[in-house]
Every structure is written in structure tokens, then in C-alpha cells.
């Protein structure tokens, strides 16, 4: 917790990405009643989840809140 208080995610996001169980996997992002599907690329320094759109390769960011991340079956 001290690391986060001192440096925010500047160092921790790299560790999180190394331990990311969904790295390069197809995932569903569920927020309210909306679902988006894409390839999980990890998080950035702000903590936003970076997801790649499989249709065109564009990337979008998902920020916290009431969001569920699930692997695609």
C-alpha cells in the first residue's frame, strides 16, 4: 500500500501487467446492461484497462466503476 501512496501506479502497473491472467485473451467487458468484447492488452499508468477491438484493431480504454471483466467462453 505504501508503494501506491507514494508512486500511484507508476511502478505497479508493470507488475499488474506481468500477472494479468487475461493478457492477450478475448474478454467481455460488462457495464450495466452493455457488453463489449475485445482482446485484453493490460492496464496503462492511470489504471485504465486497454482493450483491442477485434473487428478493426482499434483500442479503447475501460475505466473503473461497475465493470465486470470475464473471459470469453
N, C-alpha and C positions, 0 to 999 in steps of 0.2 A: 504494500500500500504506500510506503514511503517513496518508492520509485515513481509511482503515478503522481503523487502530490508534488514531487519536485520537478519531474520532466514531462508530465502528462503522458501522451502516447508516443513521444519522440523515439523512445527506445523499445517500448513494449510491443508496438505494432509489428515489429520484425519477428519477435518471439511468437506472437499470436499467429502470424502467417506460417511460421515453421510448424506449428502444431495444428493447423487448420485441417480438420477431418474432412471438410468438403472441398479442399483445393482441387481445382480443375474438374469438379463434378457438376453434373446438371442438378439444379436445385429449384424448388418452388419457394418464392417469397410471398408470404400470405399476410396481408394487411387489411383489416376489416373484412370485407367480402371480396376483395380483389386479390387475384393470384397472378404473379408474373413468373415466368420460367426463364432460366438462363444458366450460364456457367459461372460458378463461384471462383473469383480470382483472388479474394482475400480482402483485407481492410487497408485503408490508407492511414496517414498520420492523424487524421481527425477522428478515426474510428468508424468511418463510413464503410459499409460493405460494398465492394466493387463487383458488379455482375456484368457478364458479357451477353448480349442479345444473340441467340443462335442464328437468327434469320439474317442479320446483316453485319455482325461483328462489332456493332457499336457497344459502348459501355455506359452503364448508368450506376448511380450511387444510391444506396439504401441507408437511410439514417434511422436511428433508434425509434423507440415508441412501441406501439403494439404491433410488432412484426414477428412472424414465425418463419424460421428457415428449416426447410425439410428437403431431404434427398428425393430425387425423382425415382419412382419405382419402375 
